[in-house]
Amino acid sequence: MKIKLDENIPAALARHLRDLEHDVDTVRDEDLEGRNDGQIWQAAQAAGRFLITQDLDFSDIRQFEPGSHHGLLLVRLRDPGRLALTQAVGEAFATQDTTGWQGCFIVLTENKIRVLRPGT
């Protein structure tokens, strides 16, 4: 999967996802740090990348309707430290069948992964 990590996601996750054979780039890699959410979103979409973020500006399902983009994973942990984020997202990608996540709106918490697919 082609993935873009927002600047609020630890760089260590990029290495972990690459080890799982995903094509990963980051906002930092592309000198997009500090840019507004619209610019980050446009960069991800232009590159055909699935965006992983903690930013609640991406939480409106009406704006980010499944099927209208390349995919979005919103990570919502109670304690979103670097290690917790890397472990939670890394485990999700290591244990879940992510091949069907393209175009989906996904919310990851400590307790579950909610996948909203196009047409649902």
PEZI-V254121 format. One record per residue. N is the residue number from 1. BURIAL is # if it has 9 or more other C-alpha atoms within 8 Angstrom, else .. D_LAST is the distance of its C-alpha to the last C-alpha in Angstrom with 2 decimals. Layout:
n->(N/N)
burial->(BURIAL/BURIAL)
d_last->(D_LAST/D_LAST)
//
This chain:
n->(1/2/3/4/5/6/7/8/9/10/11/12/13/14/15/16/17/18/19/20/21/22/23/24/25/26/27/28/29/30/31/32/33/34/35/36/37/38/39/40/41/42/43/44/45/46/47/48/49/50/51/52/53/54/55/56/57/58/59/60/61/62/63/64/65/66/67/68/69/70/71/72/73/74/75/76/77/78/79/80/81/82/83/84/85/86/87/88/89/90/91/92/93/94/95/96/97/98/99/100/101/102/103/104/105/106/107/108/109/110/111/112/113/114/115/116/117/118/119/120)
burial->(./#/#/#/#/#/#/./#/#/././#/#/./#/#/#/./././#/#/#/#/#/#/././././#/./././././././#/#/././#/#/./././#/#/#/#/#/#/./././././././././#/#/#/#/./#/#/#/#/#/#/#/#/#/././././././#/#/#/./#/#/#/././#/./././././././#/#/#/#/#/#/#/#/#/./././././#/#/#/#/./.)
d_last->(22.03/23.27/22.94/24.35/25.41/25.86/29.34/28.34/27.58/30.76/32.33/32.90/29.22/29.67/32.44/30.51/27.52/30.08/31.70/28.44/28.82/26.27/27.44/27.53/28.96/29.26/29.76/33.30/33.97/33.28/35.26/32.31/33.16/33.41/31.45/28.98/25.25/24.79/27.26/25.68/22.24/24.00/26.00/23.05/21.28/24.63/25.25/21.87/21.45/18.82/19.90/20.74/21.91/22.75/22.95/21.21/21.37/18.25/16.34/15.01/11.27/12.17/14.75/13.00/9.60/7.99/9.81/12.58/14.66/16.03/14.40/15.22/16.39/17.54/20.24/21.23/24.30/26.94/29.69/28.50/31.75/32.07/32.53/29.66/27.24/28.63/28.47/24.96/23.33/25.82/25.15/21.38/22.10/24.90/23.23/19.58/18.50/17.53/17.68/13.92/13.42/14.26/11.92/9.90/10.43/12.33/14.57/17.66/20.07/23.11/21.38/17.98/15.48/11.95/9.69/6.39/5.66/5.62/3.82/0.00)
//
